[in-house]
Amino acid sequence: MTIGPHRISGNIGGRFYLNISTFTALGTAIGKADEMLRSGEETFGRIPAGVTVPPLPMSRLAIMGAVLTSLGGPIKQQILYRTRLPQLIRDNPGRCAVSHKRIADCAAPAELLGLWRRELDHLLRFVCPILDAGARMIAGGPAAFRRRLVALVGEEDAATLLTGFHDGAGLASMGPVVGLARLKSGEIDRDTFAQAWGHRSANEFEIYAPRPAEDPSWISQQLATLADPEVLLSRQASARAEAWERLVARHPAAAPKIRKQLDRIGAGARAREQARSEMVRAFWVLRAFVLRAGELTSAGDDLFFLPIDDVLRVLGGETSLLDRVHAQRKAYERYRALPPYPAVIRGRFDPESWAASANRRADLYDATSDVPMPSDVTGFPGSAGVVEGVARVLTRVEDGESLQQGEILVTTVTNIGWTPLFTRAAAVVTDVGAPLSHAAIVARELGIPAVVGCGNATTRIASGDRVQVDGARGTVKRVS
């Protein structure tokens, strides 16, 4: 998708980035760029102080015309999402299970190619975009409602009341950790866990990476270190009930309407996360397809370094396309060895020279100006509460075993693969994130204080530092 000739997203050194200039383009055209940025903070995070978002080099009229032209695709996806999502959600697990079996049963490249054309192409190019639209849907106006709730009851009670979304139908981001707890207690077996949650992982959008269902050692490692999430969920449920009683006592006339809004936001959060979970399940089918294509063509995992259309051509006999793999693999390995890139990049960026710099920043790279590094660590209030403890800075989820019970987890960004670690953490602090990010949502459900979107936490805090995390104020301070 583009605004005129300008892409809305792109690839910087092998990493996915959004083009914020395109996000604010319409706001700029109507004189409300700042309002656009603030509206996006709940989802995308905050632009560091001192950084200006460059406007698109287009006239106001051209921007408005380009925005209107580009809206067709997203609007169509949203219509399909609203009308077809319930059935897609119901059908997807069974459909994906059948696809896995049919992929495994293919005995020749032509047979696998035919399966793609008959069934898999529709799953990946039609169903997935609809699920993606659902995963990006922000239902019920949570940002504006949250601000009104804070004004009524304060930051801490507001954050507590905006939890409990896991109750009843469940919240997909909590699914793996609750499933692991049930597995650990003997309530379910490994096959049941793998069928329900074996597709979710820290690298779930990297189809080169094995899924937990393919790696029994992953499940064993999680079980060995998992703390009981039910204790945390029960404690948070009690805190939520007390916060609700205080709200009813102070604002009895407003309580019924607030209850309806909370229920609507919870339903929207569950639908959004369920859509994402099923999209990831479909991605696992894509992984299985490429693995089987590698087996049938004797190309092995080389096919992961080609676009899907080239994989199809290799299945059709164009093996000369494999000559491109060596350079692609080298680039992948080179970029993968680098540390996480800055959350915000402005200007031309060379990942390797940035990584070699002693003064590199985790929050920002601005080639156009020298923006001072913040001296403190502050971010969004992700989950209320104040806790003091020893920090553990992790750059990879694979190093999670080093996080001890009661330590404060400090990292660049989290996703669902990090969720089991939350059960051992006293608090969570991230460089990247916003109130609707994974770390904030899961921390609130578990009642763990969290500060997200700090930008510089991993460079200002070291493992072993004693810090105080105030999740309601969004501050992290070293304690002597």
C-alpha positions as CSV (number, residue, x, y, z in Angstrom):
1,M,0.0,0.0,0.0
2,T,1.2,3.5,-0.8
3,I,0.4,7.2,-0.5
4,G,1.3,8.4,-3.9
5,P,4.7,7.0,-4.7
6,H,5.6,6.5,-1.0
7,R,5.3,3.1,0.6
8,I,3.5,2.8,4.0
9,S,6.0,0.1,5.2
10,G,9.3,-1.3,4.1
11,N,12.5,-3.3,4.9
12,I,15.5,-1.7,6.6
13,G,18.4,-4.2,6.9
14,G,16.1,-7.2,7.0
15,R,13.7,-5.6,9.6
16,F,10.1,-4.4,9.1
17,Y,9.4,-0.7,9.6
18,L,6.4,1.5,9.2
19,N,6.7,4.9,7.4
20,I,5.4,7.3,9.9
21,S,5.3,10.1,7.3
22,T,2.6,8.3,5.4
23,F,0.7,7.7,8.7
24,T,0.6,11.4,9.4
25,A,0.1,12.5,5.8
26,L,-3.7,13.0,6.0
27,G,-3.3,14.8,9.3
28,T,-0.7,17.1,7.7
29,A,-3.0,17.8,4.8
30,I,-5.8,19.0,7.1
31,G,-3.6,20.6,9.7
32,K,-3.8,17.9,12.3
33,A,-0.5,16.0,12.1
34,D,0.0,16.2,15.9
35,E,-3.4,14.7,16.6
36,M,-2.6,11.9,14.2
37,L,0.6,11.1,16.0
38,R,-1.1,11.1,19.4
39,S,-3.9,8.8,18.1
40,G,-1.2,6.4,16.9
41,E,0.7,6.3,20.2
42,E,-1.6,3.7,21.8
43,T,-0.7,1.2,19.1
44,F,2.7,2.3,17.6
45,G,4.4,4.0,20.5
46,R,5.8,7.5,20.9
47,I,8.2,9.4,18.7
48,P,11.2,10.5,20.8
49,A,11.3,14.1,22.0
50,G,13.1,16.4,19.6
51,V,12.4,14.4,16.5
52,T,10.2,15.8,13.8
53,V,8.4,13.6,11.3
54,P,9.3,14.8,7.8
55,P,6.2,15.6,5.7
56,L,5.7,13.8,2.4
57,P,6.9,15.9,-0.5
58,M,3.4,16.2,-2.0
59,S,0.8,18.9,-2.2
60,R,-2.1,18.9,0.2
61,L,-4.5,18.1,-2.6
62,A,-2.3,15.3,-3.9
63,I,-2.1,13.8,-0.4
64,M,-5.8,13.8,0.1
65,G,-6.4,12.2,-3.3
66,A,-3.8,9.5,-2.7
67,V,-5.2,8.7,0.7
68,L,-8.7,8.4,-0.7
69,T,-7.4,6.2,-3.5
70,S,-5.5,3.9,-1.2
71,L,-8.4,3.3,1.2
72,G,-10.2,0.9,-1.1
73,G,-8.1,-2.2,-0.2
74,P,-8.3,-1.7,3.6
75,I,-12.0,-0.9,3.5
76,K,-12.7,-4.0,1.5
77,Q,-10.6,-6.1,4.0
78,Q,-12.5,-4.5,6.9
79,I,-15.9,-5.4,5.3
80,L,-14.7,-8.9,4.7
81,Y,-13.4,-9.1,8.2
82,R,-16.6,-8.0,9.8
83,T,-18.8,-10.3,7.7
84,R,-16.6,-13.4,7.5
85,L,-14.3,-13.5,10.5
86,P,-16.5,-15.7,12.8
87,Q,-16.7,-18.4,10.2
88,L,-13.0,-18.1,9.3
89,I,-12.0,-18.4,12.9
90,R,-14.2,-21.5,13.4
91,D,-13.0,-23.1,10.2
92,N,-9.3,-22.2,10.3
93,P,-7.9,-24.8,12.8
94,G,-9.5,-27.7,10.9
95,R,-8.6,-26.3,7.5
96,C,-5.0,-25.9,8.5
97,A,-4.8,-29.4,10.0
98,V,-6.1,-30.8,6.7
99,S,-3.6,-28.7,4.8
100,H,-0.7,-30.1,6.9
101,K,-1.8,-33.6,6.1
102,R,-2.3,-33.0,2.4
103,I,1.1,-31.3,2.2
104,A,2.8,-34.3,3.9
105,D,1.0,-36.7,1.6
106,C,2.3,-35.1,-1.6
107,A,4.9,-37.4,-3.2
108,A,6.1,-35.3,-6.2
109,P,6.8,-31.6,-6.9
110,A,3.9,-31.4,-9.4
111,E,1.5,-32.8,-6.9
112,L,2.5,-30.2,-4.3
113,L,2.3,-27.4,-6.8
114,G,-1.2,-28.5,-7.7
115,L,-2.2,-28.5,-4.0
116,W,-1.0,-24.9,-3.8
117,R,-3.1,-23.8,-6.8
118,R,-6.2,-25.6,-5.6
119,E,-6.2,-24.8,-1.9
120,L,-3.1,-23.1,-0.3
121,D,-3.0,-20.0,-2.5
122,H,-6.5,-19.1,-1.3
123,L,-5.6,-19.7,2.3
124,L,-2.4,-17.5,2.2
125,R,-3.5,-14.8,-0.2
126,F,-7.2,-14.4,0.7
127,V,-7.9,-15.7,4.2
128,C,-4.7,-14.3,5.7
129,P,-5.3,-10.7,4.7
130,I,-8.8,-10.9,6.2
131,L,-7.4,-12.3,9.4
132,D,-4.7,-9.6,9.4
133,A,-7.4,-6.9,9.1
134,G,-9.0,-8.4,12.2
135,A,-5.7,-8.5,14.0
136,R,-5.2,-4.8,13.4
137,M,-8.8,-3.8,14.3
138,I,-9.0,-1.4,17.3
139,A,-12.6,-2.0,18.5
140,G,-14.5,0.2,20.9
141,G,-12.2,3.3,21.0
142,P,-10.0,2.0,23.9
143,A,-7.6,4.9,23.8
144,A,-10.2,7.6,24.3
145,F,-12.2,5.6,26.8
146,R,-9.0,4.9,28.8
147,R,-8.4,8.6,29.1
148,R,-11.9,9.2,30.4
149,L,-11.6,6.3,32.8
150,V,-8.3,7.7,34.2
151,A,-10.0,11.0,34.8
152,L,-12.7,9.3,36.8
153,V,-10.8,6.8,38.9
154,G,-7.1,7.5,38.5
155,E,-4.4,5.7,36.6
156,E,-4.1,2.6,38.8
157,D,-7.7,1.7,39.0
158,A,-8.2,2.5,35.3
159,A,-5.4,0.1,34.4
160,T,-6.9,-2.6,36.7
161,L,-10.4,-2.2,35.3
162,L,-9.1,-2.7,31.7
163,T,-8.2,-6.3,32.5
164,G,-10.1,-9.5,32.8
165,F,-10.2,-9.9,29.0
166,H,-9.0,-13.4,29.4
167,D,-12.1,-14.4,31.4
168,G,-14.6,-16.6,29.6
169,A,-13.7,-17.1,25.9
170,G,-10.0,-16.4,26.7
171,L,-7.4,-14.0,25.3
172,A,-5.1,-15.5,22.7
173,S,-1.9,-13.8,24.0
174,M,-2.5,-15.6,27.3
175,G,-3.3,-18.9,25.7
176,P,0.1,-20.5,25.6
177,V,1.0,-19.7,29.2
178,V,-2.4,-20.9,30.5
179,G,-2.1,-24.0,28.3
180,L,1.4,-24.7,29.6
181,A,0.1,-24.5,33.2
182,R,-2.7,-26.9,32.3
183,L,-0.1,-29.2,30.8
184,K,2.1,-29.0,33.8
185,S,-0.7,-29.9,36.1
186,G,-1.7,-32.9,34.0
187,E,-5.0,-31.5,32.9
188,I,-4.1,-31.8,29.2
189,D,-1.4,-33.7,27.4
190,R,1.3,-32.5,25.0
191,D,-0.6,-33.3,21.8
192,T,-3.6,-31.2,23.1
193,F,-1.3,-28.3,23.9
194,A,0.4,-28.6,20.5
195,Q,-2.9,-28.6,18.6
196,A,-4.2,-25.5,20.4
197,W,-1.0,-23.4,20.8
198,G,1.9,-25.1,19.1
199,H,1.8,-22.5,16.3
200,R,2.6,-19.6,18.6
201,S,6.2,-18.6,19.3
202,A,8.6,-15.7,19.6
203,N,9.5,-15.9,15.9
204,E,6.1,-16.9,14.6
205,F,6.2,-14.6,11.5
206,E,9.6,-16.0,10.5
207,I,8.6,-19.2,8.7
208,Y,12.2,-20.3,8.7
209,A,11.9,-20.8,12.5
210,P,10.5,-24.1,13.9
211,R,7.2,-23.9,15.8
212,P,6.9,-25.2,19.4
213,A,4.8,-28.1,18.2
214,E,7.8,-29.2,16.1
215,D,10.3,-28.8,19.0
216,P,9.5,-31.0,22.1
217,S,12.5,-29.5,23.9
218,W,10.9,-26.0,23.8
219,I,7.9,-27.3,25.7
220,S,10.1,-29.1,28.2
221,Q,12.1,-25.9,28.8
222,Q,9.0,-23.8,29.4
223,L,7.5,-26.4,31.8
224,A,10.8,-26.5,33.8
225,T,10.7,-22.8,34.6
226,L,7.0,-21.9,34.5
227,A,5.4,-20.2,37.5
228,D,1.7,-20.7,38.0
229,P,-0.2,-18.0,36.1
230,E,-3.4,-18.8,37.9
231,V,-2.1,-17.3,41.1
232,L,-1.4,-14.0,39.3
233,L,-4.8,-14.1,37.4
234,S,-6.7,-14.8,40.7
235,R,-4.9,-11.9,42.5
236,Q,-5.7,-9.6,39.6
237,A,-9.3,-10.6,39.6
238,S,-9.6,-9.6,43.3
239,A,-8.0,-6.3,42.6
240,R,-10.3,-5.7,39.6
241,A,-13.4,-6.5,41.8
242,E,-12.2,-4.0,44.4
243,A,-11.6,-1.3,41.8
244,W,-15.0,-1.8,40.3
245,E,-16.6,-1.5,43.8
246,R,-14.8,1.8,44.3
247,L,-16.0,3.1,40.9
248,V,-19.6,2.1,41.6
249,A,-19.5,3.8,45.0
250,R,-18.1,7.1,43.5
251,H,-19.9,7.2,40.2
252,P,-23.1,5.0,40.4
253,A,-24.9,6.7,37.5
254,A,-21.9,6.2,35.1
255,A,-21.2,2.6,36.1
256,P,-23.7,0.8,33.8
257,K,-22.4,2.7,30.7
258,I,-18.8,2.1,31.7
259,R,-19.5,-1.7,32.2
260,K,-20.9,-1.9,28.6
261,Q,-17.8,-0.1,27.3
262,L,-15.5,-2.4,29.2
263,D,-17.3,-5.4,27.8
264,R,-17.2,-4.1,24.3
265,I,-13.4,-3.3,24.5
266,G,-12.8,-6.8,26.0
267,A,-14.7,-8.4,23.2
268,G,-12.8,-6.4,20.6
269,A,-9.5,-7.4,22.2
270,R,-10.4,-11.1,22.1
271,A,-11.5,-10.9,18.5
272,R,-8.4,-9.1,17.5
273,E,-6.1,-11.5,19.2
274,Q,-8.0,-14.5,18.0
275,A,-7.6,-13.3,14.4
276,R,-3.9,-12.9,14.8
277,S,-3.6,-16.4,16.3
278,E,-5.4,-17.9,13.4
279,M,-3.3,-15.9,10.9
280,V,-0.2,-17.3,12.5
281,R,-1.7,-20.8,12.3
282,A,-2.0,-20.3,8.5
283,F,1.6,-19.1,8.4
284,W,2.6,-22.5,9.9
285,V,0.9,-24.1,6.9
286,L,3.2,-21.9,4.6
287,R,6.2,-23.2,6.6
288,A,5.1,-26.8,6.1
289,F,4.6,-26.2,2.4
290,V,8.2,-24.7,1.9
291,L,9.7,-27.6,4.0
292,R,8.0,-30.2,1.9
293,A,8.9,-28.3,-1.3
294,G,12.6,-28.5,-0.2
295,E,12.3,-32.2,0.4
296,L,10.7,-33.0,-2.9
297,T,13.1,-30.8,-4.9
298,S,16.2,-31.7,-2.8
299,A,16.7,-28.0,-2.2
300,G,16.3,-28.4,1.5
301,D,16.0,-25.2,3.5
302,D,17.4,-23.1,0.6
303,L,13.8,-22.4,-0.4
304,F,13.2,-20.3,2.7
305,F,15.5,-17.7,1.1
306,L,13.3,-17.2,-2.0
307,P,10.0,-15.4,-2.5
308,I,7.0,-17.7,-2.5
309,D,6.4,-17.2,-6.3
310,D,10.0,-18.3,-6.9
311,V,9.4,-21.4,-4.7
312,L,6.5,-22.3,-6.9
313,R,8.7,-21.9,-10.0
314,V,11.3,-24.2,-8.5
315,L,8.6,-26.7,-7.9
316,G,7.8,-26.3,-11.6
317,G,11.4,-27.2,-12.6
318,E,13.2,-23.8,-12.7
319,T,16.0,-24.9,-10.4
320,S,18.3,-22.2,-11.7
321,L,16.5,-19.8,-9.3
322,L,18.4,-21.5,-6.5
323,D,21.6,-19.7,-7.6
324,R,20.3,-16.7,-5.8
325,V,20.1,-18.4,-2.4
326,H,23.8,-18.1,-1.4
327,A,23.7,-14.3,-1.4
328,Q,20.3,-14.2,0.3
329,R,21.4,-16.6,3.1
330,K,24.6,-14.6,3.7
331,A,22.6,-11.3,4.0
332,Y,20.2,-13.0,6.4
333,E,22.9,-14.3,8.6
334,R,24.8,-11.0,8.6
335,Y,21.7,-9.0,9.6
336,R,20.6,-11.6,12.1
337,A,23.9,-11.3,14.0
338,L,23.3,-7.5,14.6
339,P,21.5,-6.2,17.8
340,P,17.9,-4.9,17.6
341,Y,17.7,-1.8,15.5
342,P,16.5,1.5,16.9
343,A,12.7,1.9,17.2
344,V,12.8,5.1,15.2
345,I,15.0,5.7,12.2
346,R,15.3,8.9,10.2
347,G,17.6,9.4,7.2
348,R,19.9,6.9,5.6
349,F,20.8,4.1,8.0
350,D,23.6,1.5,7.7
351,P,23.0,-1.3,10.2
352,E,26.6,-2.5,10.4
353,S,28.2,0.9,11.1
354,W,25.5,1.7,13.6
355,A,26.1,-1.6,15.4
356,A,29.8,-0.9,15.5
357,S,29.3,2.5,17.1
358,A,30.0,2.8,20.9
359,N,27.4,5.5,21.1
360,R,24.5,3.7,19.4
361,R,21.0,4.2,20.8
362,A,18.2,1.8,21.1
363,D,15.5,4.4,20.8
364,L,16.5,6.5,17.9
365,Y,18.8,7.0,14.9
366,D,18.5,10.4,13.3
367,A,21.0,11.1,10.5
368,T,19.6,14.7,10.1
369,S,20.2,16.1,13.6
370,D,21.8,15.3,17.0
371,V,18.9,14.7,19.4
372,P,20.0,14.5,23.0
373,M,19.7,11.2,24.7
374,P,17.1,11.3,27.6
375,S,18.8,11.0,31.0
376,D,15.9,9.2,32.6
377,V,13.9,6.1,31.7
378,T,10.3,6.8,31.1
379,G,7.6,5.3,28.9
380,F,3.9,4.6,28.7
381,P,2.1,3.3,31.8
382,G,1.6,-0.2,30.7
383,S,0.3,-1.9,33.8
384,A,-0.2,-0.2,37.2
385,G,1.7,-1.0,40.4
386,V,5.0,-0.2,42.0
387,V,7.7,-2.8,42.5
388,E,11.4,-2.7,43.4
389,G,13.8,-5.4,42.4
390,V,16.9,-6.6,40.5
391,A,16.9,-6.0,36.7
392,R,17.6,-8.7,34.2
393,V,18.3,-7.3,30.7
394,L,17.6,-9.9,27.9
395,T,18.0,-9.3,24.2
396,R,16.8,-12.8,23.2
397,V,13.9,-14.9,24.5
398,E,16.3,-17.9,24.2
399,D,18.2,-16.5,27.2
400,G,15.0,-16.5,29.3
401,E,16.2,-19.2,31.7
402,S,18.5,-16.6,33.2
403,L,15.5,-14.6,34.5
404,Q,15.1,-15.5,38.1
405,Q,11.8,-15.5,40.0
406,G,11.0,-11.9,41.2
407,E,13.5,-10.2,38.9
408,I,12.5,-7.3,36.6
409,L,12.5,-8.2,32.9
410,V,14.0,-5.5,30.8
411,T,14.1,-6.1,27.0
412,T,13.7,-4.4,23.6
413,V,10.2,-5.7,22.8
414,T,8.1,-8.7,23.7
415,N,5.7,-10.9,21.8
416,I,3.7,-14.0,22.7
417,G,6.9,-16.2,22.8
418,W,8.0,-14.2,25.9
419,T,4.7,-14.7,27.8
420,P,5.8,-17.7,29.9
421,L,8.7,-15.5,31.3
422,F,6.1,-13.0,32.6
423,T,5.0,-15.5,35.3
424,R,8.5,-15.2,36.9
425,A,8.9,-11.5,36.5
426,A,8.1,-8.9,39.2
427,A,7.7,-6.3,36.5
428,V,8.3,-5.8,32.7
429,V,10.1,-2.9,31.0
430,T,10.5,-2.5,27.3
431,D,12.2,-0.2,24.8
432,V,9.4,-0.6,22.2
433,G,5.7,-0.7,22.9
434,A,2.5,1.1,23.6
435,P,-0.6,0.6,25.9
436,L,-2.0,-1.8,23.3
437,S,1.2,-3.7,22.8
438,H,1.7,-7.4,23.9
439,A,3.8,-6.5,27.0
440,A,1.2,-4.1,28.3
441,I,-1.8,-6.4,27.6
442,V,-0.3,-9.5,29.2
443,A,1.2,-7.6,32.2
444,R,-2.2,-6.1,33.0
445,E,-3.9,-9.4,32.8
446,L,-1.4,-10.9,35.2
447,G,-1.3,-7.8,37.5
448,I,2.5,-7.3,36.9
449,P,3.7,-3.6,36.8
450,A,4.9,-2.7,33.3
451,V,6.4,0.4,31.6
452,V,6.6,0.1,27.8
453,G,8.0,2.2,25.0
454,C,10.8,3.6,27.1
455,G,13.2,3.7,24.1
456,N,16.4,3.6,26.1
457,A,15.7,1.1,28.9
458,T,18.1,-1.6,27.6
459,T,21.0,0.9,27.3
460,R,20.4,2.8,30.6
461,I,19.8,-0.3,32.8
462,A,22.2,-3.3,33.2
463,S,21.5,-6.7,34.6
464,G,22.0,-6.6,38.4
465,D,20.9,-3.0,38.8
466,R,18.3,-2.5,41.5
467,V,15.4,-0.5,40.0
468,Q,12.0,0.7,41.0
469,V,9.2,0.4,38.4
470,D,6.1,2.5,38.7
471,G,3.7,1.2,36.1
472,A,1.1,3.9,36.7
473,R,3.5,6.8,36.2
474,G,5.5,5.1,33.5
475,T,8.9,5.6,35.2
476,V,11.9,3.4,36.0
477,K,14.5,4.6,38.5
478,R,17.7,3.1,39.8
479,V,17.7,2.5,43.5
480,S,20.9,2.9,45.5
